[in-house]
Amino acid sequence: MAYLRRKYYYREEDVPKGLTSLNAGFDILSTHPLFSQLKGNIFPKTSHLNGKDAFCCVTKSGEIFANIASSLDANEWAYALAHSLLHLAFGHFDKDKMPQGIEVYPGVWNKACDIFVTRFLADIKFGKSLFPDPATEYSIRLNDEVKIYDYLLKAEGTTPKQSLGLNTTDSLDMIGLNTPVFYKKSEKNEYAEAFSYAITHSIKKAVSEVGGHDFYKKKDTVVTKASEWFLSHYPLLGGLASSFKIIEDIDFCHKYEIHIAAVDARQGEIYINPSCGLTMEEWKFVLAHEYLHAGLCHHERCQGRDRYLWNIACDYVINDWLHEMRIGDMPQEGLLYDEDLHNMSAEAIYDLIIKQMRKFKKHATFRGYGQGDIWGNHGPHFEGLGRGITLDDFFRNSLREGLDYHISHSRGYLPAGLVEEIRALSMPPIPWEVQLGKWFDEQFPPLEKHRTYARPSRRQGSTPDIPRPSYVLQEKDLESRTFGVVIDTSGSMCSSQIGLALGAIASYAVSKDVPFVRIIFCDAEATDAGYMAPEDIAGRVEITGRGGTILQPGVDSLERAKDFPVTGPILIITDGYIEENLKVKREHAYLIPNGNRLPFRAEGKVFYMENKDKEKE
């Protein structure tokens, strides 16, 4: 099983120029028996890269930054990424492996490691080399980095004449050499461990192919039989079952502490620990459990909640449904089931759990104690480059089609809560701007216009002998037609999000005949900007503060203000990193960035705004 990860995701229409070759190079690595097993995270960013001729660099924490502006083809990118991965695999950042004085001469050690890696890649004839074979330039044995380091110090001094690094000639492609990694006796280098496993994996594959056996041939196990049962007997989950790859790998499960099972919806993979000894009926229950996690998009619906506690809440809901549907047998371990939580939603159960966090933190999922079996966006692999329909849409469509077939052919009982969730997921979500507009409709119903002869109608000129009244809004109706906006201007709040929210608020205020809006800025202190016309909010508001995050003084100043109507609602714009005991006594709502969450259960409505321009960046 590959440990290599590509840590980026783009929609097809947003793919940056130059990323295609990087993706093709990554695909070469992901199919290689050795490099596909190495551990590392690849980012298409220019962090730590210097100069237009820089290709990529690697940090001691396993991050590889690739410069997609460089003109490398797929084979050259495969070579460059493999070069960086081998720095981690060979332990070139380990303090115990480095010679003395490395802090003084990091550039020399960097070049010595580059020479060693370049020679290794030349020996195995991998990729399209970016450098000449160092064996032709140096009259030394290239099987030890320390010996190469000593040779360079004597032959070239502290500044090597030419760097073989993938950064520029005057910069290092190994970032963090001044603070090397020190492993205690009880600790292990995870990158070196992955390399050791990769060598074993490569040997097994080579021996299998020489013997005429298919190394990747599908195994006929109790788990595969359980997954095939869904394809032929249970149409509701059959579509999902056909799209998932079942991976039974004991070494992988031990590495990531998977006791029974886990699911990575982004990768379309379910990881199974075959050593747990479950029966076929129990495996049916476990697989159905993981299918529903992915199909109901639990990895996307977390919305800033604690991931493990959200995982537990979803487990209670799914296991209750599977118990009603009588799919397989409940395993004895890792099962979260409580009859008192029957027919409750995952969101409602989560709200109960957070009141007893210490108790539920000790509960075990199918992955184990303190571990969630939902991986989603935080799995061990890369988030792939999306093309066409997204995985989430595919899962929703599979569940919806399976539900229609299940009901039309009367294939058995389904819980009402499960049917309701599948139907709800099939409907496109309402944009946050529409939800905010509905809230304004509730707070400010249309005003009734009154007839008056004090101002003649525009049609009076065509009939001068007939008096015609005009329709106007009375000032007394407009006096109380206002609302307050409390804006979190702390350092953690994004200015583009504030501008997006203020722009939407201004447009709705104008459309609802709101003459003035009261603005309060809050960070460590509250700053009252007074009343502003809606058309002045979006373009000419000067944001102050950028300190801490305390919103209670701003809310209190509005509620106590004598010139602010008692019935005036309050709209709070924040990123969610605020005090846990915020109290708002009157009608109110929150506007926060999508993916964030308030630290308490809100009494008012919560709208999650999306900044599409920021997401593209």
N, C-alpha and C positions, 0 to 999 in steps of 0.2 A: 504494500500500500504506500502510495507516494506521500511524503511529508512536505514536499515543496509547495509553496503557496504564492499565488499571484494576487497581491493585495490591492486590486483596483477594479472598478466596475464602471462601464460607460454604456449608455444607450447607443444604439447603432448610429443615430443621427448626430451624436455628440463626440464620436471617436476622434481624438486629436490626430493631426497629420504626423506620420512617422511611427504610430503605434502598431501598425499592421506587421511590420518587420519584427518588432519586439515580441508580439504575440506568436508569430511563426517560430521565432527562436525558442520561446518558452515551450511551444508544442514539441519541438525536437527534444528538449530536456525531459519533458513529462513522459515521453515514450521510451526513454533510454533506461535500461535496467539498473544502471548505477546512479545516474544523476537524478532520476525521478524519486529516489529514496532519500535524498539529502534534505536537510532542514534549512529553510531560509525564507524570508519574506521579500518579495520584489515590488518596488514602487517606481512608477514612471515619473519621478520628480528629479529636480536638479539640486536637491539639498546636498551640501558638502562637495559638489562638483565645481571645478574651476576651469573656465575656458571652453570655447566652442568645440575643441577637439577631444574633450573628455567623454568617455564612454559610460563607465559606471564605477561605483565604489561600494565598499562594504563596511559596516560598523560591527563592533564586538557584540552587539545585541541581536545580530542576525538580520539586519535590514540592508537590503541591496537597492541602491538608488541608481536608476538607469536614465540616461539622457536621450530621450526620444527624438531630439533635434539632430542627433548624429546620423550619418548616412551609412549605417551598417545594414547588411542584408541578414537574412534569417540565420545562416550558418555562422556568421560572425557574431551575431547576438547570442547564439547558443554557446559559442566559445567564451565570450565575455562573461556571461552569467555563470558558466561552469567555473571559470577562473575565480570569481568572487566566492562561490559556494565552497570551493576547495580551501580557501583561506580559513573558513570556519571549520571545515571537516578535519584539516590537519592541525588544528589548535594553534594557529599562528598568533592568536590574541592571548594565549595562556601564559601567565607569568612564569610558571615552572618550566616552560619550554624555551623561553627567551634567554639569550645570553646576558651576562652582566653588562650594565652600561647602556641598555637599550633605550632608557629614558633620554640619554644624551644624543644617541644616534638613531632615532626612529626611521629616518629615511633609508639608512643602510640596511636595517632589518626588513623594511618593506621591500626593497629591491631583492634581497636574498630570498625572501618568500616568493616573490614574483618569478624569480629564476627557477626555483624548485617546482612551482605549479606549472610553469610553461613547459619544463622538461617532462613532467608527468603527463600533460595533455598531448605532447608530441609522441610519447611512448605508446599511448593507447590510441593515437591517431584519431582524436575527436575534434570535430568542428573545423572551421576555417581559421587557421592561426592568424593572430594579429601581430605576432612578433617572430623574429627569426629564432631558430633552435639555438638555445644558449650553449649547447655542447660544442658548437663550432667556434664559439667566441671565448670560452673560458677553459683553461687547461686544469680543471679540477673535477673531482668526482661530485656529481650533482645529486647525491642521495642523502644529504643532510643539510638542513637550513643553517645550523650554527657554523658548520665548516665554510659554507658559502659566505656567511656574514664575516667571519674572520679573514677570509681571502679578500673580500671587498675592502675591508679596513686597511689591509696592508697594500693592496694593489692600487686602489683608487682614493683612499683617504675617507674622510667623513662625509664627503659629498660625491656620490657616484656620478660618473660621467653621463650615464644615460639611464633613465628609469624605464622599467618594463611595465609599470603600473597602468591601469585602465583609466586613471585620471589624467591630468596634464603632466608634462615633464618636470614641473617644479612643485607638484603637489602629490600627496600620498593617496593611494586608492584603498588603504586600510585606515579607517578612522577610529581613533581612540587608543593608539599605541602608547600614549603617555600615561594612561591609567589601565594597565593590563588586567585581565580577569584572574582572580586567585580562587582556586577551588580547594575546599577543605577535603580531608580524607573521606568524609561521609558524602561528599558531593561528586557529581559526575558531569562531564562536558557533554551536553545533550547533542551537540553537533557532531562530535567525534563518535558518540554512540550510534547516531543515525548513519554515519559513514561506515561503521563496522557492520551494521545491519545491511547496508546497501551492498557491501562486498559479498556477504553471504547470499543475498538475494540474487546477485548477478551470477554467482557460481551455480546456484540451483537452476537458474534459467538456462545457462549454457549447457550444463550436464543433461537437463531434460531434453533440450533440442537435439543434442548429439545422440541421445538414446531414442529419438523419434517420438517423443511424447510432447503433448501440448501443455506448456507450463501454465497457461491461463484457462485450461479446460474447466468448465463448470462442474463443481462437485455435487454429487447426489447425496445430500445430507437431509436430516430431519427438518432443518430450517428451510432448505430449498423446496422440500415437499410442502411445507406449511405455506410458503409464498405462492406456490403453484395452485394451492387450494382456492385462493382468492380469485385467481384468473378464471377458474372453471365453475366455482360455486357461489361467489359473492360479488355480484356486479357493482354494488355500491363502492367498494374499494378496489375493484379489479383494475380500473384505469390507473389508479395510483400505484398499485402493485406492479403493473407492467413498466412503469417509468422509473422504478427504483432499482438500484444495484445493491444486492445483498453481499456484504463483505464479512467473511468469517476469518479473522486473523487474530490469533491469540497474542502474538507479539505486539500488534497495534493496540489491542485492547488493554494490555498491561501498560503500555507506554502512556496511554491517555486515561488510564484508570476507569475503564468501562467494565462494570461488573456483569451486566446482562446485555444491555443494548443502548444505542444512541442513534440519533438521526441528524443528518446534515441536509436540510432542505435545498440549500443553494447548490450543493453538489449532486443531489439526487441519490444519496447513498445512505444505507442503514448499516451500522457497524454492530456485529453480533459476536459475543464471546461464546464460542462453542463449548467451553469447558465448564459452564455453569450447570449442565446436566438437566435441562428442562425437557419435558415431553413435547410431542408434536402439538397437542391441544394447547399447552401453555405457550408454545411459540406462536400459535395463531393469535392468541390474546396479545402477546408482546408486539408482533408485527402490525396488527390492527391499531394498537396504541400509537406506534410510531407513524403509521400512515396518516392517522387523524391529526397528529401534531403538525405534519407538513401540509395536509390538505386544508386545514382550518387556519393556516398561516399564523400559528402561535408565535413564530420567530419574529414576525413583523408587527404583531399587536401588543408587544411589550410596552411601547410608548413611555420609555423612561423609568418604568418600574424596576424593582430589584429582580434581576433575571432568574435567580434561583427560586425565589418565592413565587414569581409568576409561573415558573415551570411547575412547581408543586400545585398551584391552584388549577392549572390546566390538567394536570394528572388526575386530580380528584374528579373533574368533570368528565374526562374521557373514560376513566375506569367505571364510573357510574353508568355511562351509556353502554359500554361493552357488557356490563353485568346485565343490563336490561335486554340487550340484543342477543345475549347468550352465545357470544363468539368465543370458542375455546374455553380453557380453564384458567382461573386466576392463579398466577404464581404466588408462592408463599413469601418470597423476598422482593423488596423494591416496590411493593404494591401500596398505593395510597387510595384508600376507599373508606368512606364514612357515610352511613345511611342518613345521618342528620343533615348532610349537604346535598341531598337529593334534589334535583331540578334547579339548582343554583347555577348562575353563570360564573365563568372564571373571574370576571371582574369583581363580582360580589364576594366570592370566596377569598380573593386576594385582599379585599378590604378587611375581612375577618382575620386573615393571617397576620397582617402587619401589626395587629394589636397584641399578638402573642409571638413575636418574631423569634425569641429565644427557644421556644418550644418547637416551632416548625423548621428552624434552621437545622435541627437534628434529624429530620425525616430523610429517608432515602428514596431516590427515584430508581428507575431501571439502570441508571448509570452507576449509582452508588451513593454513599453518604456525603452530603455537601456538594454533590455534583449534579448538574442538570442534564437531562438526556436530549434537550433541544439545543442544537448547535447553531443552525441558521447562519447569521452573519459573522459568528465568532467561531467557526469550525476550524479544523486543522488544515484546510486547503484554501486555495485561492477562490475569490469571487469572480467567476468567469465573465468574459466579455459577452454582454447580452446581444442576441440577434433575433429579430422577429418577436414572437410572443415570449413574455417573461415567464419564469418558472412559477411565480405566484399565480399568474393568470392561468397557466396550464393546470396547476393543482385545483384551482377553483372550477375550471371547466370540467375536469375529470370527475370531481365530486358531484357537480350539478348533473352531468350526463348519467353518472352512475345512479344518482337518486331518482332521476326520471325513469330509468329502466327498472330500477328496483320496485318503484311504486306501480308502474304500468303493468308489470308482470307478476305483481303480488308475491314478491320473494321473501316476505317475512316482516316482522315488527321492527319499527324504528322509533326511538324516543322522539317526542315532540321537540325537545330542546335541540337535538342534533339536526333535525329537519329545518328548524327555524334558523339556525346558524348557517347552514349550507345555502338556504335561500337568501339570507342577508348578504353573504359573501359574494353571491352571484350578481348583486346589484352594484353598480359603480358608486364609490363614495361621494358624498356631497362636498363640493369644494368649500374651504373654510370661509371664503368671501360670501358665499350664499348663506351659510349658517349665521355669519355675523349680520348679514342683511335681514334675516328673519328675526334676530334678536332686536334690531332697531325697529322693525315693524311692530313687535310686541310692546316696546317701550314708548314709541311715538306713533300712535294711530293717525290717520289722515285728518287734517284740520277741516272744520266746516267753514266755508266761505259765506260772508254776510253781504247782503245788498245795501248799497248806500248811494244817496243822491248827491252827497257832498262832492263826489268826483264823477263826472259824466262818463258814460260808457264810450268806448272807441267807435261804436256805431252811431253815436249821437249826430255826427256830422252829416250822415245820409238822411236823417229825419229830424231836422232842427225844430220842428213843431211838436215833436213827441219826446218827452223826457224819458231817458233810459238810465237806470242805475248801473253802477259797476259792482263787481264782486271783489271784496278785499278780505284779508285776514285781520282780525282785531288784535291790537297790541296786547291786550290782557291775556289772550290765548298764547302769545309768543313769549311772555315774560317767564313762565314756568317751564318753557320747552327748552331744556338744556340738560347736559349731563357732564360729569367729571371724568377726566382721564388721568390716572396715576401711572407715571412712566418710570420704570426701573432703569436708571442711568448708571448702574454700577459698571465696573470694569469688565465683568463677564458678559455684559449685554452687547450684542452685535449691533453696530450703528445701522447697517443695512436692514436688519430686521425691524428696528425702530422706525426707520423711514418707510418701510413697506406697510407697517401697521398704521402709521399716522396718515399715509396716503389713502388707505381704505376707509379710515374713520372720517376723514374730511369729505370724501365723496358721498358717503352715506348721510352725513350730517346735512349736507346741502340738499340732497334729495328728500330729506324728511322735514325740511323747513325749520331746521334748528339754527337760530340766529347766532348764538355764541356758545363756546365750549370752554369749560374751566380746566386748565392744565396744571398739573402738579408734577414736578420732577423729584425723584427720590433716590438718594444713595445713602450716605451716612446721615444726612439731614434732608428735610423736605424744603423745596423751593417752590413757592406759589408764583406761577407765571401769570395768574389772573385769567380773565375771559379773553378769548380770541375768536375771531370770525373763522368759520370752517375753511374758507379759501386761503387764510393765512397760515393754517396749521401745517399743511404738507410742504410748503416751499420756504417759509421764513421762520420756522421755529429753531431757536438756538439752544442746543442741548447742553445743560450744565452738569456738573458733578463728576461722574466716573470714579466714585469712591467705593464705599462698602454697599451693603444691600439691606436696608431696613425700610419697609414700606408702611409700617403702622403709623408713623407721624404724618405721612401724606394723607392716608385715609382719614385719620382723626381730624386733620385740619379741614377737610371737605365736609365731614359730618357736623362739625361744630360751627362752620362758617355761617354767619347770619345772612349773607347775600347769596347763599346757595339754596335752592329749593329743597324742602324736606323730602319731596318725592323724586328728586333728581337721582337717576341711577349712576353707578360708577363703573367704568371700564378700566381694568388694570392690565398694563402691558409689562410682562416680565419674562425672564428666561427660566424661572422656577427655582433659582437658587436664592431663596428668601427665608425669612424667619418662619418657624414651624407653628407659631401661635398667632398668626395674623387673624384679626377679627374685623369683619365688615358687617355693620348692622342693617344696612339698607340693600335694595336691589343692586346686584353687581354681576360682573362676568370677568373672566380672565382670557387674555390673548397671549399664548406662549408659542415658541417655535416647535414645529413638529419633531417628535422624538424626545422632548423634554417632559418633565413631570413636576407637579407641585408637591411639596413635602407634606401635604395634608390632604384630607378629603374635602374637596371644595363644595360649598353650599350653592354657589352660583354656577352658571354654565361656563364651560371651558372650551375655547376654540383654539385649534392647533394650526398655526399659519405655516405655509410652505414658501420658502424663498427659492424659486426655481433658478434664478440667476446665480445664487451662491452655490447651489448644488452642481451646476455645470462647471464652476471653477474648481 
